[in-house]
Amino acid sequence: MLNLLLGAAILINGAGATFPFPIYSKWFSDYNKAHPEVQINYQSIGSGGGIKQITERTLDFGASDAPMNDEEMAKAPGIQHIPTVMGADVIIFNLPGVTELRLTPETLAGIFLGKIVKWNDPALTADNPKARLPDMPIAVAHRSDGSGTTYVFTDYLSKASPAWKAGPGTGKSVSWPTGLGGKGNEGVTGLVKQNEGGIGYVELAYANQNKLTVAELKNKDGQWVKPTLESISAAAAGVELPEDYRVSITDAKGAAAWPIAAFTYLLVYRDQADQEKGDALLHFLWWAAHEGQKTASALDYAPLPQPVVRKIEQTLRRMTVAGKAVLASGK
Amino acid sequence: MAGTAPPPVARPRANLPDRAFGATLTALGGGVFVVAGVIVLELSKVSGSSVTKMGLWHFITGSEWDPVRDLYGALPFIYGTLVTSGLSLLLAVPASLGLALFLTQMAPARLRSLISFPIGLLAGIPSVVFGLWGLFVLAPILRHDVEPWLSRTLGFLPFFRGPPIGLGYLAAGVILAIMILPTITTIAIEVLETVPGPLREAALALGATRWETIRISVLPHARAGIVGAVILGLGRALGETMAVTMVIGNSPTISASLFAPGYSLPAVIANEFAEAGGMQTSALAALGLILFGVTLLLNVVARILVRMSRKGPSR
């Protein structure tokens, strides 16, 4: 505040994804305490808005849950994705007397395609011999608003099921074959909680904070896994990361990997034009990949695994401010 | 009206402040047209690519909405908007008019202020609160009690068939009815209050009953204003976003049953716009243009109705 009054603050503006907003606001406030001269503003207007504004260069950085597609990349030459933390989708359900539920990629896709319509379907009871699945119609709930959560979920279903890939496909909003739409995680949760026999997908952080009952999934290695911060980080460890980090880590290899996980990204230009701002932004990104990771778990985000952090270090060292590398030697 | 108009006065030449004031008012008035024009222009520009791709006719009559494959049809949203708004009028207009007539014609003055107060309060509740109430209170009641009862008693009609979900056209219609009720009631009360006392007294003096008085002297005089009140209510119902999206089920399908989930134009725009890109943004803008068109059309119809009813009142 004092710096603002003295006009000494370096003001950095960003906007985008809503999903990482809680941790970003914590980071920006923590970073401001450690570096009072740097003030970072963030507006959680949605990934789409973040991509639009960083493309038009009206912001210093954008933020997105889903990586930019090729068409969007072409409009923003020189843009770099930097993973910050990881999140995951979990499956919530509402069955009286049932607290443990196991789903395979096939049964999950079958339910959301509207092919499996009853809870006592043989395909479901085969995986859940202990649970007493009732003769009850399945009430599917999905997001009605366009969201990164839906993108990750449909990305997984497209990999898990050819019928899903040929049908609804992958997107932030898709043409759902069945079910009701609720706005936001809270809307989907409301639909599932109200309807006995309900099933839906929400973000892990939301499910944890509201203590929702979640299903186990069979991952690519054929193991039953629960969604935890460890199983999400494990998903990133099993994936070969490209230079631009635009990679899907759903349905990842690894015995412990949770299959519906994703990175969330900050979007920055590889060459920063403004000396002061660019310098501050690069140092912040370095801080986020190291000190920032320590606060992630407390807010229910999975921290980046070490190999990913190493790779980000390389990327940040190559980034420049007005043509000159900033982090090359010192760090 | 002509009898009460003041006699024409020779106007002195307007001085500068007067002229400046006149110019300001003209500019402000013209500003409305400019804003409306810019909205239409901008929406047309943005919506161009999707409408061209789908073809105007196919865009309006198509019922597929698939952002992944960039296939867009607006019919389910138009249908949902019209059905929920129509349903809300069906429920709210009789209730509002009855309430307004009771309060202005029959109720003692003290009761009137007692009842008007909560009606005004109802108008001030944010729509998200209505939506939450609809989701957590109304929908379970509809699911467990109202919809099963409707399908038992009126199930021979196509409107009351299908599984009782709770969320859908019916829930949206009921919520909208509650939301527009204060609008229509308050304006109807204002209008009914303007009915001159002698008009009623004349009818009463002729031996008319209370209902006959209302029918032959009060309602004809207030007709135009009441139509106006209904139109304002309809305008609110058409454009309502938050409350509707929370209870309508958000499924772009068309079904005759009021129990089925649907979607509306404002709801899909609010839901998908933030994360949309490219063709989808364009299609959503086109939906905005359609909503604009629907509202305009209904306003024109309303104006015609008002004019017709002005011509034919109390002979």
Chai-1 contact restraints between the chains, C-beta under 6 A:
chainA,res_idxA,chainB,res_idxB,connection_type,confidence,min_distance_angstrom,max_distance_angstrom,comment,restraint_id
A,G46,B,A274,contact,1.0,0.0,6.0,A-B,restraint_1
A,G46,B,E275,contact,1.0,0.0,6.0,A-B,restraint_2
A,G48,B,A274,contact,1.0,0.0,6.0,A-B,restraint_3
A,G48,B,E275,contact,1.0,0.0,6.0,A-B,restraint_4
A,G48,B,A276,contact,1.0,0.0,6.0,A-B,restraint_5
A,G48,B,G277,contact,1.0,0.0,6.0,A-B,restraint_6
A,S144,B,N250,contact,1.0,0.0,6.0,A-B,restraint_7
A,S144,B,N271,contact,1.0,0.0,6.0,A-B,restraint_8
A,D145,B,N271,contact,1.0,0.0,6.0,A-B,restraint_9
A,G146,B,E272,contact,1.0,0.0,6.0,A-B,restraint_10
A,G146,B,E275,contact,1.0,0.0,6.0,A-B,restraint_11
A,G146,B,A276,contact,1.0,0.0,6.0,A-B,restraint_12
A,G169,B,V68,contact,1.0,0.0,6.0,A-B,restraint_13
A,G171,B,P67,contact,1.0,0.0,6.0,A-B,restraint_14
A,G171,B,V68,contact,1.0,0.0,6.0,A-B,restraint_15
A,K172,B,E275,contact,1.0,0.0,6.0,A-B,restraint_16
A,S173,B,P67,contact,1.0,0.0,6.0,A-B,restraint_17
A,S173,B,E272,contact,1.0,0.0,6.0,A-B,restraint_18
A,V174,B,V68,contact,1.0,0.0,6.0,A-B,restraint_19
A,S175,B,D66,contact,1.0,0.0,6.0,A-B,restraint_20
A,L180,B,L167,contact,1.0,0.0,6.0,A-B,restraint_21
A,L180,B,G249,contact,1.0,0.0,6.0,A-B,restraint_22
A,L180,B,P261,contact,1.0,0.0,6.0,A-B,restraint_23
A,G181,B,N250,contact,1.0,0.0,6.0,A-B,restraint_24
A,K183,B,T245,contact,1.0,0.0,6.0,A-B,restraint_25
A,G190,B,L135,contact,1.0,0.0,6.0,A-B,restraint_26
